[in-house]
Amino acid sequence: MSEIQAKIVRLTGPRRLLFEEHTLDIANLAEDQIAAMTEFSAISPGTELGAYTGATPLRTDVEPYPRLQGYCNVSKVLKTGFKVRACKAGDSIITFQSHRSHFVIGERQVVAVVPNNVSSATASVTYLFHLGYNALLQAGAVAGTNIAVIGMGVLGLGAVAVSKMAGMRVAAISDQESQTKRATKMGAQITSSRKHAEVALQQFSGEPGLDLVIQTTNSWDDYLLALKTVRRGGQICLIGFPGRDTGNPEFNPLAPELFYQKQLTVKAVGFSPASDVPPYEIRFTDKRNMRFLIEKIAEGVLPADQMISDEYAATDLETAYIDLLGHKNNPVTYVLKW
């Protein structure tokens, strides 16, 4: 096999998905290259649905369209260059490749090799735990920290699970009963609707107070809830984007009685270093974090299977988007089978 016809998903504008075909020559791989065939890729609902529906772009330094969709890819290695040591033919690997059927990458783009006891579908959601884990790292949270996670979409549920894994005391806030039930299975010690959250969180956190709030939504009301409930000297970590396509808030988001007097720290936590550097320079990087998380999935500590509501054929990606937007059967997220 010297040539492969690869299918690649491209979004050319809001609600305009295009499957393109590209020819890959894998007969003459460079010494450090890997040819792979995608098995499953997971949908990241916030990023992908925002781009699909035409939400305000999060980056101003690049054109919003055309763009590739997806970044949670698990693939079977078909062939490697003679110097590749990170994986071998037959291995399943995690990469940040977009939704596509085949690809050729350099060895350094391999994020992790999937353990034998983890299915490729399950492994594809590993990164959806990473954002919550990164919030804990950036907050410097330690076992016993009182945490509230606001919003029980896929990222909120992932944040609950990694907080439980790390020995935190975690509360989950959502108005949807189906999601609070899922949060309990993920490890939340208490759940509450937003209406009752202030009282519930005060009782939950006790005398130390709420050390950290992880907000996964774009809601100004949820940001205000975070400001009100976190303790003096506490932290708010934003995985969501308060104000995105919701207009200006009806309150001052830096009101002194809620921000200055509390001496709060508010952080955006969606980024972690992607560089291949020695641990003594940067201990926690994308790759090291992901390898730790897939290890915890393999051990059964992180319930990754609970993040997957259904499988769709890759060619049915648009149907999957529409079903997620319509909250069909209250999904968490879907994976695409290639």
Residue frames as qw, qx, qy, qz and C-alpha x, y, z in Angstrom:
[[0.000, 0.889, 0.457, 0.000, 0.00, 0.00, 0.00],
 [0.490, 0.047, 0.032, 0.870, 1.67, 3.19, -1.18],
 [0.120, -0.229, -0.103, -0.960, -1.20, 5.65, -1.48],
 [0.057, -0.471, -0.815, 0.332, -4.27, 6.28, 0.68],
 [0.101, -0.557, -0.358, -0.742, -7.33, 8.41, -0.04],
 [0.227, -0.247, -0.636, 0.695, -7.87, 10.37, 3.17],
 [0.152, -0.758, -0.502, -0.388, -11.16, 12.04, 4.07],
 [0.298, -0.082, -0.359, 0.881, -10.80, 15.36, 5.91],
 [0.076, -0.804, -0.590, 0.018, -13.60, 17.42, 7.47],
 [0.266, 0.046, -0.013, 0.963, -13.49, 21.14, 6.83],
 [0.038, 0.773, 0.557, -0.302, -15.91, 23.84, 7.96],
 [0.386, 0.323, 0.316, 0.804, -16.08, 26.50, 5.25],
 [0.200, -0.354, 0.013, -0.914, -18.56, 28.72, 7.08],
 [0.434, -0.070, 0.608, -0.662, -21.37, 28.49, 9.65],
 [0.752, 0.209, 0.520, -0.347, -23.26, 25.22, 9.14],
 [0.702, 0.626, -0.265, -0.211, -21.26, 24.42, 6.01],
 [0.654, -0.428, 0.616, 0.100, -19.40, 21.14, 6.49],
 [0.671, 0.604, -0.357, -0.240, -17.33, 19.71, 3.68],
 [0.845, -0.263, 0.439, 0.155, -15.69, 16.29, 3.41],
 [0.379, 0.785, -0.429, -0.236, -12.60, 16.59, 1.24],
 [0.979, -0.007, 0.131, 0.157, -10.41, 13.82, -0.18],
 [0.056, 0.865, -0.492, -0.087, -6.63, 14.04, -0.18],
 [0.927, 0.218, -0.288, 0.101, -4.10, 11.52, -1.43],
 [0.464, -0.770, 0.437, -0.023, -1.45, 10.49, 1.09],
 [0.730, 0.450, -0.507, 0.086, 1.75, 8.86, -0.11],
 [0.682, -0.634, 0.322, -0.171, 2.91, 6.53, 2.67],
 [0.945, 0.244, -0.106, 0.190, 5.42, 4.55, 0.64],
 [0.598, 0.362, -0.251, 0.670, 8.30, 6.87, 1.43],
 [0.471, -0.861, -0.191, -0.038, 7.86, 8.06, 4.99],
 [0.171, 0.763, -0.457, 0.424, 10.62, 10.18, 6.48],
 [0.477, 0.142, -0.789, 0.362, 12.65, 8.53, 9.22],
 [0.013, 0.075, 0.643, -0.762, 10.58, 10.19, 11.98],
 [0.484, -0.016, -0.186, -0.855, 7.13, 9.99, 10.35],
 [0.281, 0.143, 0.905, -0.284, 4.07, 7.89, 11.19],
 [0.388, -0.101, -0.530, -0.747, 1.16, 6.95, 8.95],
 [0.150, 0.137, 0.837, -0.508, -2.07, 6.26, 10.82],
 [0.285, -0.363, -0.682, -0.567, -5.74, 5.45, 10.25],
 [0.327, -0.251, 0.358, -0.838, -8.30, 7.08, 12.55],
 [0.205, -0.245, -0.946, 0.050, -10.44, 4.68, 14.57],
 [0.198, -0.795, -0.571, 0.046, -12.47, 7.16, 16.64],
 [0.213, 0.234, -0.142, 0.938, -12.52, 10.90, 17.18],
 [0.156, -0.603, -0.685, 0.378, -14.56, 12.60, 19.90],
 [0.067, 0.750, 0.301, 0.585, -16.61, 15.75, 19.47],
 [0.291, -0.222, -0.419, 0.831, -15.65, 18.65, 21.73],
 [0.093, 0.742, 0.657, 0.094, -19.09, 20.30, 21.92],
 [0.147, -0.847, -0.146, 0.490, -18.09, 23.79, 23.05],
 [0.218, -0.485, 0.480, 0.698, -15.40, 24.38, 20.46],
 [0.190, 0.107, 0.823, 0.524, -16.97, 22.54, 17.56],
 [0.086, 0.710, 0.699, 0.022, -20.58, 23.61, 17.97],
 [0.101, -0.793, -0.078, 0.595, -19.51, 27.22, 18.45],
 [0.126, -0.357, 0.584, 0.718, -17.66, 27.15, 15.13],
 [0.148, 0.316, 0.879, 0.325, -20.47, 25.21, 13.43],
 [0.021, 0.792, 0.601, -0.107, -23.17, 27.71, 14.48],
 [0.327, 0.654, 0.116, 0.672, -21.05, 30.79, 13.81],
 [0.506, -0.802, -0.233, 0.215, -20.52, 31.93, 17.40],
 [0.059, 0.964, -0.257, 0.047, -18.14, 34.84, 17.95],
 [0.802, 0.312, -0.409, 0.303, -14.61, 33.51, 17.32],
 [0.698, -0.682, -0.065, 0.207, -12.42, 33.10, 20.38],
 [0.608, -0.279, 0.260, 0.697, -9.25, 34.04, 18.48],
 [0.300, 0.902, 0.103, -0.292, -8.70, 37.26, 16.57],
 [0.193, -0.667, 0.578, 0.429, -5.29, 36.36, 15.14],
 [0.195, -0.025, 0.893, 0.406, -6.61, 33.84, 12.60],
 [0.464, -0.010, -0.363, -0.808, -9.48, 33.80, 10.14],
 [0.622, -0.091, 0.579, -0.519, -12.49, 31.88, 11.55],
 [0.832, 0.321, 0.446, -0.078, -13.16, 30.00, 8.28],
 [0.879, -0.061, -0.416, -0.223, -12.29, 27.76, 6.61],
 [0.286, -0.585, 0.666, -0.363, -11.21, 25.63, 9.55],
 [0.488, 0.042, -0.872, -0.020, -10.66, 22.03, 10.50],
 [0.672, -0.484, 0.026, -0.561, -12.95, 20.52, 13.12],
 [0.951, -0.284, -0.116, -0.037, -12.01, 18.33, 16.06],
 [0.177, 0.726, -0.602, 0.281, -8.84, 17.54, 18.02],
 [0.622, -0.351, 0.623, -0.319, -9.60, 14.35, 20.00],
 [0.751, 0.428, -0.406, -0.296, -8.26, 11.65, 17.70],
 [0.628, -0.369, 0.685, -0.022, -7.36, 8.00, 18.33],
 [0.672, 0.577, -0.337, -0.319, -5.79, 6.15, 15.42],
 [0.943, -0.107, 0.282, 0.143, -4.19, 2.85, 14.46],
 [0.112, -0.725, 0.531, 0.423, -0.55, 3.12, 13.37],
 [0.885, 0.444, 0.054, -0.131, -0.12, 1.69, 9.87],
 [0.811, 0.329, -0.081, 0.477, 3.56, 2.32, 9.27],
 [0.365, -0.898, 0.067, 0.237, 6.49, 4.16, 10.85],
 [0.435, 0.792, -0.401, 0.152, 9.82, 5.57, 9.75],
 [0.822, 0.070, -0.500, 0.264, 12.86, 3.62, 10.88],
 [0.265, 0.271, -0.501, 0.778, 13.81, 6.04, 13.68],
 [0.538, -0.484, -0.089, -0.684, 10.38, 6.18, 15.34],
 [0.290, 0.077, -0.863, 0.405, 10.43, 4.86, 18.91],
 [0.356, -0.090, 0.360, -0.858, 7.24, 6.33, 20.38],
 [0.784, 0.181, 0.368, -0.467, 4.99, 3.69, 18.81],
 [0.190, -0.207, 0.876, 0.392, 4.94, 0.81, 16.34],
 [0.446, -0.021, -0.582, -0.680, 2.63, -0.50, 13.64],
 [0.499, -0.337, -0.794, -0.083, -0.57, -1.82, 15.21],
 [0.213, -0.283, -0.552, 0.755, -0.53, 0.53, 18.21],
 [0.036, -0.837, -0.478, -0.265, -3.46, 2.84, 18.87],
 [0.415, -0.050, -0.193, 0.888, -2.28, 6.38, 19.53],
 [0.023, -0.872, -0.419, 0.251, -3.80, 9.61, 20.79],
 [0.390, 0.102, 0.187, 0.896, -3.06, 12.74, 18.77],
 [0.136, 0.592, 0.313, -0.730, -4.55, 16.20, 18.38],
 [0.078, 0.054, 0.691, 0.717, -5.39, 15.56, 14.73],
 [0.475, 0.135, 0.065, -0.867, -8.72, 16.86, 13.46],
 [0.772, 0.239, 0.510, -0.296, -11.64, 14.73, 12.28],
 [0.443, 0.614, -0.537, -0.373, -10.03, 12.83, 9.39],
 [0.985, 0.028, -0.039, -0.167, -9.72, 9.25, 8.19],
 [0.888, 0.030, -0.017, 0.458, -5.92, 9.04, 7.70],
 [0.012, 0.984, -0.170, 0.042, -2.87, 11.21, 8.24],
 [0.795, 0.180, -0.255, 0.519, 0.91, 11.34, 8.31],
 [0.313, -0.934, 0.066, -0.156, 2.60, 13.06, 11.27],
 [0.346, 0.576, -0.625, 0.397, 5.97, 13.43, 12.89],
 [0.597, -0.180, -0.734, 0.271, 6.81, 11.29, 15.91],
 [0.137, -0.007, -0.447, 0.884, 6.70, 14.32, 18.21],
 [0.454, -0.170, -0.153, -0.861, 3.00, 14.74, 17.46],
 [0.624, -0.258, -0.735, -0.066, 2.14, 11.45, 19.17],
 [0.390, -0.638, 0.211, -0.630, 0.55, 12.37, 22.50],
 [0.511, -0.340, 0.718, -0.328, 0.21, 8.90, 24.04],
 [0.355, 0.069, -0.888, -0.284, -0.10, 5.22, 23.21],
 [0.711, -0.305, -0.029, -0.633, -3.46, 3.78, 24.26],
 [0.323, -0.320, 0.855, -0.248, -3.16, 1.00, 26.88],
 [0.200, -0.003, -0.918, -0.342, -4.34, -2.43, 25.72],
 [0.066, -0.424, -0.867, 0.254, -7.26, -2.50, 28.17],
 [0.179, 0.577, 0.231, -0.763, -8.75, 0.81, 26.94],
 [0.554, 0.555, 0.587, 0.201, -10.93, 0.88, 23.83],
 [0.339, 0.149, 0.259, 0.892, -10.13, 3.43, 21.15],
 [0.186, -0.711, -0.457, -0.502, -13.60, 4.98, 21.53],
 [0.576, -0.749, -0.274, 0.178, -13.07, 5.49, 25.25],
 [0.613, -0.252, 0.059, 0.747, -9.55, 6.84, 24.77],
 [0.270, 0.507, 0.364, 0.733, -10.82, 9.49, 22.35],
 [0.287, -0.865, -0.271, -0.309, -12.41, 11.51, 25.20],
 [0.705, -0.263, -0.296, 0.588, -9.20, 11.76, 27.25],
 [0.266, 0.228, -0.013, 0.936, -8.62, 15.42, 26.42],
 [0.361, -0.628, -0.340, -0.600, -12.10, 16.31, 27.64],
 [0.714, -0.599, -0.291, 0.215, -10.83, 15.54, 31.16],
 [0.637, 0.106, -0.101, 0.757, -7.71, 17.58, 30.56],
 [0.005, 0.633, 0.079, 0.770, -9.24, 21.05, 30.83],
 [0.659, -0.694, -0.118, -0.265, -10.59, 20.33, 34.31],
 [0.869, -0.238, -0.101, 0.423, -7.28, 18.77, 35.31],
 [0.462, 0.377, -0.005, 0.803, -5.43, 21.80, 34.00],
 [0.301, -0.765, -0.099, -0.561, -7.67, 24.04, 36.10],
 [0.815, -0.569, -0.087, 0.072, -6.60, 22.14, 39.22],
 [0.766, 0.034, -0.021, 0.642, -2.94, 22.43, 38.26],
 [0.234, 0.539, 0.056, 0.807, -3.12, 26.15, 37.58],
 [0.480, -0.744, -0.094, -0.455, -5.05, 26.77, 40.78],
 [0.186, 0.437, -0.750, 0.460, -2.50, 24.81, 42.80],
 [0.767, -0.347, -0.005, -0.539, -5.35, 22.80, 44.32],
 [0.124, 0.317, -0.908, 0.243, -4.45, 20.11, 46.85],
 [0.424, -0.320, -0.843, -0.079, -6.40, 17.25, 48.39],
 [0.225, -0.518, -0.630, 0.533, -9.15, 18.58, 50.62],
 [0.017, 0.083, -0.155, -0.984, -9.77, 21.72, 48.54],
 [0.361, 0.549, 0.637, -0.403, -13.43, 22.78, 48.42],
 [0.058, -0.115, 0.576, 0.807, -14.43, 23.09, 44.75],
 [0.542, 0.532, 0.485, -0.433, -17.65, 23.98, 42.95],
 [0.222, -0.007, 0.697, 0.682, -18.02, 23.22, 39.25],
 [0.416, 0.523, 0.294, -0.683, -20.69, 25.27, 37.48],
 [0.622, 0.501, -0.322, -0.508, -22.25, 23.73, 34.38],
 [0.654, -0.200, 0.729, -0.038, -22.50, 19.99, 33.83],
 [0.740, 0.588, -0.222, -0.238, -21.75, 19.68, 30.15],
 [0.932, 0.173, -0.236, 0.216, -18.92, 17.44, 29.06],
 [0.384, 0.517, -0.420, 0.640, -16.22, 19.73, 30.49],
 [0.465, -0.550, 0.294, -0.629, -18.04, 20.19, 33.78],
 [0.969, -0.184, 0.003, -0.166, -18.49, 16.46, 34.23],
 [0.791, 0.334, -0.312, 0.406, -14.83, 15.94, 33.36],
 [0.056, 0.606, -0.400, 0.685, -13.81, 18.57, 35.92],
 [0.748, -0.448, 0.189, -0.451, -15.90, 16.84, 38.60],
 [0.989, 0.025, -0.132, 0.054, -14.28, 13.49, 37.81],
 [0.621, 0.408, -0.367, 0.559, -10.68, 14.75, 37.94],
 [0.237, -0.622, 0.325, -0.672, -11.42, 16.73, 41.12],
 [0.895, -0.329, 0.097, -0.284, -12.72, 13.60, 42.79],
 [0.904, 0.235, -0.233, 0.270, -9.70, 11.65, 41.51],
 [0.396, 0.511, -0.358, 0.673, -7.36, 14.24, 43.03],
 [0.434, -0.307, -0.684, 0.499, -8.96, 14.10, 46.47],
 [0.092, -0.188, 0.039, -0.977, -10.97, 17.33, 46.31],
 [0.193, 0.475, 0.741, -0.434, -14.31, 17.98, 47.92],
 [0.010, 0.002, 0.509, 0.861, -16.43, 18.80, 44.90],
 [0.369, 0.518, 0.568, -0.522, -19.91, 20.22, 44.39],
 [0.218, 0.189, 0.693, 0.661, -21.70, 20.25, 41.02],
 [0.247, 0.494, 0.305, -0.776, -24.09, 23.02, 39.94],
 [0.063, -0.071, -0.733, -0.673, -26.68, 22.42, 37.22],
 [0.531, 0.103, 0.239, -0.807, -30.39, 22.94, 36.68],
 [0.726, 0.187, -0.505, -0.428, -30.75, 19.68, 34.75],
 [0.798, -0.371, 0.380, -0.285, -31.59, 16.64, 36.86],
 [0.959, 0.268, -0.033, 0.091, -30.10, 14.26, 34.31],
 [0.486, 0.649, -0.376, 0.448, -26.76, 16.07, 34.54],
 [0.359, -0.641, 0.485, -0.474, -26.68, 16.24, 38.33],
 [0.957, -0.135, 0.214, -0.143, -27.26, 12.48, 38.40],
 [0.820, 0.454, -0.175, 0.301, -24.30, 12.07, 36.07],
 [0.093, 0.750, -0.418, 0.505, -22.23, 14.38, 38.26],
 [0.718, -0.491, 0.370, -0.326, -22.97, 12.23, 41.29],
 [0.985, 0.111, 0.094, 0.096, -21.72, 9.16, 39.40],
 [0.578, 0.645, -0.234, 0.442, -18.61, 11.14, 38.46],
 [0.606, -0.079, -0.500, 0.614, -17.87, 11.83, 42.12],
 [0.132, -0.539, 0.046, -0.831, -19.67, 15.01, 43.17],
 [0.176, -0.129, -0.815, 0.537, -20.37, 14.98, 46.90],
 [0.244, 0.588, 0.544, -0.546, -23.33, 17.33, 46.53],
 [0.199, 0.332, 0.563, 0.730, -25.32, 18.73, 43.62],
 [0.067, 0.599, 0.452, -0.657, -27.52, 21.79, 43.50],
 [0.354, 0.754, 0.444, 0.330, -29.60, 23.86, 41.14],
 [0.318, 0.362, -0.059, 0.875, -28.49, 27.44, 40.62],
 [0.388, -0.691, -0.224, -0.567, -31.48, 28.76, 42.56],
 [0.776, -0.624, -0.047, -0.079, -30.35, 27.04, 45.75],
 [0.792, 0.319, -0.286, 0.435, -26.62, 27.07, 45.09],
 [0.053, 0.683, -0.358, 0.635, -25.56, 29.89, 47.44],
 [0.688, -0.497, 0.305, -0.432, -27.03, 28.22, 50.51],
 [0.999, 0.027, -0.022, 0.010, -25.99, 24.72, 49.41],
 [0.667, 0.487, -0.307, 0.473, -22.39, 25.76, 48.75],
 [0.185, -0.682, 0.393, -0.588, -22.13, 27.62, 52.06],
 [0.853, -0.350, 0.256, -0.292, -23.25, 24.50, 53.91],
 [0.951, 0.253, -0.098, 0.150, -20.99, 22.29, 51.79],
 [0.532, 0.570, -0.330, 0.532, -17.79, 24.32, 52.24],
 [0.674, -0.583, -0.374, 0.256, -18.28, 25.07, 55.93],
 [0.374, -0.852, 0.008, 0.365, -15.86, 27.29, 57.84],
 [0.523, -0.240, 0.424, 0.699, -12.98, 27.17, 55.28],
 [0.393, 0.678, 0.013, -0.621, -15.29, 28.38, 52.51],
 [0.841, 0.474, 0.255, 0.057, -15.25, 27.60, 48.82],
 [0.509, -0.519, 0.367, 0.580, -11.61, 27.64, 47.70],
 [0.090, -0.224, 0.658, 0.713, -12.12, 27.30, 43.97],
 [0.636, 0.512, 0.405, -0.411, -14.92, 27.64, 41.44],
 [0.263, -0.112, 0.733, 0.617, -14.51, 26.16, 37.97],
 [0.510, 0.554, 0.259, -0.605, -16.96, 27.77, 35.54],
 [0.417, 0.005, 0.792, 0.446, -17.57, 25.86, 32.32],
 [0.309, 0.725, 0.612, 0.058, -20.38, 28.01, 30.85],
 [0.299, 0.336, 0.198, 0.871, -20.63, 31.34, 29.01],
 [0.282, -0.778, -0.513, -0.227, -23.24, 32.73, 31.40],
 [0.066, 0.538, -0.292, 0.788, -22.78, 36.02, 33.25],
 [0.714, -0.518, -0.003, -0.472, -25.24, 34.75, 35.87],
 [0.950, -0.136, -0.206, 0.192, -22.93, 31.79, 36.52],
 [0.497, 0.386, -0.288, 0.722, -19.95, 34.13, 36.79],
 [0.317, -0.595, 0.159, -0.721, -21.86, 36.19, 39.35],
 [0.905, -0.367, -0.111, -0.183, -22.66, 33.00, 41.26],
 [0.818, 0.122, -0.289, 0.482, -18.94, 32.17, 41.28],
 [0.159, 0.524, -0.250, 0.798, -18.09, 35.65, 42.61],
 [0.568, -0.554, 0.056, -0.607, -20.67, 35.39, 45.37],
 [0.942, -0.291, -0.082, -0.142, -19.81, 31.91, 46.57],
 [0.755, 0.263, -0.367, 0.476, -15.99, 31.73, 46.46],
 [0.589, -0.683, -0.252, 0.351, -14.25, 32.62, 49.73],
 [0.020, -0.970, 0.226, 0.083, -12.02, 35.62, 50.37],
 [0.222, -0.643, 0.701, 0.214, -8.65, 34.88, 48.76],
 [0.752, 0.158, 0.639, -0.019, -10.19, 32.15, 46.61],
 [0.088, -0.308, 0.640, 0.698, -9.91, 31.49, 42.89],
 [0.714, 0.495, 0.314, -0.383, -12.21, 31.30, 39.89],
 [0.298, -0.255, 0.750, 0.533, -10.97, 29.26, 36.92],
 [0.591, 0.528, 0.088, -0.604, -12.73, 29.89, 33.63],
 [0.418, 0.013, 0.828, 0.372, -13.09, 27.08, 31.13],
 [0.306, 0.740, 0.591, 0.101, -16.16, 28.77, 29.68],
 [0.309, 0.176, 0.168, 0.919, -16.28, 32.27, 28.19],
 [0.002, -0.668, -0.579, 0.468, -18.59, 34.57, 30.17],
 [0.172, 0.700, 0.007, -0.693, -20.27, 37.01, 27.81],
 [0.141, -0.143, 0.772, 0.603, -19.66, 35.12, 24.58],
 [0.197, -0.273, -0.678, -0.654, -22.64, 36.04, 22.38],
 [0.296, -0.597, -0.725, 0.173, -24.68, 37.00, 25.47],
 [0.011, -0.853, -0.149, -0.501, -24.14, 40.76, 25.51],
 [0.131, 0.476, -0.497, 0.713, -22.98, 42.88, 28.42],
 [0.366, -0.328, -0.815, 0.307, -23.77, 41.86, 32.01],
 [0.282, -0.790, -0.307, -0.449, -26.30, 43.69, 34.16],
 [0.646, -0.749, 0.010, 0.148, -23.72, 43.96, 36.94],
 [0.145, 0.856, -0.495, 0.035, -20.11, 45.03, 37.31],
 [0.952, 0.053, -0.295, 0.065, -18.02, 41.83, 36.87],
 [0.564, 0.195, -0.445, 0.668, -15.24, 43.47, 38.90],
 [0.408, -0.792, -0.152, -0.428, -17.45, 45.03, 41.55],
 [0.136, 0.576, -0.623, 0.511, -15.17, 45.86, 44.52],
 [0.641, -0.343, 0.442, -0.526, -17.39, 44.14, 47.07],
 [0.973, 0.111, 0.136, -0.152, -17.16, 40.92, 45.06],
 [0.812, 0.460, -0.171, 0.316, -13.64, 41.16, 43.66],
 [0.246, 0.647, -0.414, 0.591, -11.31, 43.62, 45.43],
 [0.525, -0.558, 0.369, -0.526, -12.64, 43.11, 48.93],
 [0.976, -0.109, 0.152, -0.113, -12.39, 39.36, 48.45],
 [0.137, -0.702, 0.653, 0.250, -8.89, 39.61, 46.91],
 [0.891, 0.219, 0.377, -0.124, -9.88, 37.06, 44.29],
 [0.149, -0.414, 0.710, 0.551, -7.86, 35.51, 41.50],
 [0.764, 0.478, 0.275, -0.334, -9.66, 34.90, 38.21],
 [0.254, -0.441, 0.734, 0.450, -7.85, 32.76, 35.63],
 [0.796, 0.419, -0.198, -0.390, -8.42, 31.51, 32.11],
 [0.533, -0.438, 0.723, -0.007, -7.21, 27.90, 32.17],
 [0.870, 0.418, 0.143, -0.217, -7.60, 26.53, 28.67],
 [0.577, 0.699, -0.409, 0.104, -3.89, 26.41, 27.86],
 [0.755, -0.544, 0.331, 0.157, -1.04, 24.19, 28.97],
 [0.004, -0.703, 0.586, 0.403, 2.45, 23.99, 27.42],
 [0.925, 0.337, 0.065, -0.163, 2.70, 21.82, 24.33],
 [0.290, 0.769, -0.569, 0.025, 6.50, 21.94, 24.14],
 [0.952, -0.065, -0.258, 0.153, 8.67, 18.84, 24.44],
 [0.082, 0.750, -0.457, 0.471, 10.91, 20.07, 27.24],
 [0.452, 0.049, -0.812, 0.365, 12.56, 18.26, 30.16],
 [0.480, -0.667, -0.567, -0.056, 10.47, 17.95, 33.32],
 [0.484, -0.422, -0.277, 0.714, 12.86, 20.18, 35.25],
 [0.073, 0.065, 0.221, 0.970, 11.92, 23.04, 32.90],
 [0.576, -0.104, -0.045, -0.810, 8.16, 22.43, 32.73],
 [0.262, -0.092, 0.930, -0.242, 6.79, 19.51, 34.71],
 [0.462, 0.458, 0.710, -0.271, 3.19, 19.51, 33.51],
 [0.132, 0.302, -0.501, -0.800, 2.70, 19.65, 29.74],
 [0.742, 0.183, -0.148, -0.628, -0.05, 18.54, 27.39],
 [0.678, 0.241, -0.687, -0.101, 1.65, 15.22, 26.73],
 [0.187, 0.140, -0.836, 0.496, 2.56, 14.41, 30.34],
 [0.458, 0.036, 0.401, -0.793, -0.91, 15.37, 31.51],
 [0.771, 0.202, -0.271, -0.540, -2.59, 13.27, 28.82],
 [0.557, 0.223, -0.796, 0.077, -0.42, 10.25, 29.55],
 [0.070, -0.069, 0.748, -0.656, -1.35, 10.50, 33.21],
 [0.593, 0.128, 0.200, -0.769, -5.06, 10.81, 32.41],
 [0.762, 0.211, -0.495, -0.360, -5.14, 7.83, 30.02],
 [0.313, 0.185, -0.866, 0.343, -3.36, 5.85, 32.73],
 [0.285, 0.035, 0.600, -0.747, -6.16, 6.76, 35.15],
 [0.730, 0.198, -0.161, -0.634, -8.76, 5.76, 32.56],
 [0.617, 0.238, -0.748, -0.058, -7.00, 2.40, 32.19],
 [0.130, 0.086, -0.827, 0.540, -7.07, 1.94, 35.97],
 [0.273, -0.571, -0.748, -0.200, -10.81, 2.64, 36.06],
 [0.254, -0.403, -0.406, 0.780, -10.34, 5.77, 38.16],
 [0.226, 0.341, -0.105, -0.907, -11.71, 8.13, 35.51],
 [0.536, 0.361, 0.748, -0.153, -15.07, 6.91, 34.13],
 [0.015, 0.324, -0.456, -0.829, -14.45, 7.91, 30.52],
 [0.011, 0.284, 0.893, 0.350, -17.19, 5.64, 29.18],
 [0.000, -0.693, -0.629, 0.353, -19.76, 7.83, 30.96],
 [0.008, -0.554, 0.135, 0.821, -18.72, 10.77, 28.78],
 [0.084, 0.096, -0.749, -0.650, -19.89, 9.00, 25.61],
 [0.567, 0.237, 0.405, -0.677, -23.61, 9.14, 24.88],
 [0.839, 0.425, 0.311, -0.136, -23.50, 7.48, 21.45],
 [0.437, -0.267, 0.593, 0.622, -21.38, 6.60, 18.43],
 [0.567, 0.722, 0.126, -0.375, -22.00, 8.10, 14.98],
 [0.783, 0.298, 0.296, 0.458, -20.48, 7.18, 11.66],
 [0.362, -0.368, 0.094, 0.851, -17.91, 9.83, 10.80],
 [0.084, 0.258, 0.559, 0.783, -19.87, 10.74, 7.68],
 [0.288, -0.723, -0.588, -0.221, -22.82, 11.59, 9.93],
 [0.388, -0.107, -0.343, 0.849, -20.91, 14.36, 11.73],
 [0.175, -0.251, -0.120, -0.944, -23.47, 17.03, 10.82],
 [0.645, -0.444, -0.511, -0.354, -26.29, 14.89, 12.22],
 [0.639, -0.288, -0.516, 0.492, -24.28, 14.50, 15.41],
 [0.158, 0.062, -0.147, 0.974, -23.88, 18.29, 15.66],
 [0.413, -0.347, -0.318, -0.780, -27.60, 18.82, 15.12],
 [0.715, -0.413, -0.561, -0.060, -28.47, 16.21, 17.76],
 [0.503, -0.187, -0.428, 0.727, -26.09, 17.82, 20.25],
 [0.049, -0.159, -0.019, -0.986, -27.56, 21.25, 19.57],
 [0.586, -0.339, -0.368, -0.637, -31.05, 19.81, 20.05],
 [0.307, -0.378, 0.710, -0.508, -30.01, 18.00, 23.26],
 [0.791, 0.020, -0.456, -0.408, -31.39, 14.76, 21.87],
 [0.876, -0.276, -0.392, 0.047, -31.75, 12.35, 24.82],
 [0.422, -0.886, 0.187, -0.046, -29.67, 14.72, 27.02],
 [0.888, 0.265, -0.187, 0.324, -26.28, 13.76, 25.58],
 [0.531, -0.695, 0.166, 0.456, -22.85, 14.43, 27.06],
 [0.209, 0.668, -0.474, -0.534, -20.96, 14.05, 23.79],
 [0.935, 0.300, 0.135, -0.130, -20.61, 11.69, 20.85],
 [0.393, -0.489, 0.643, 0.439, -17.71, 9.88, 19.26],
 [0.658, 0.579, -0.223, -0.427, -17.25, 9.36, 15.53],
 [0.783, -0.137, 0.587, 0.154, -16.40, 5.92, 14.18],
 [0.270, 0.692, -0.445, -0.500, -14.20, 5.95, 11.10]]
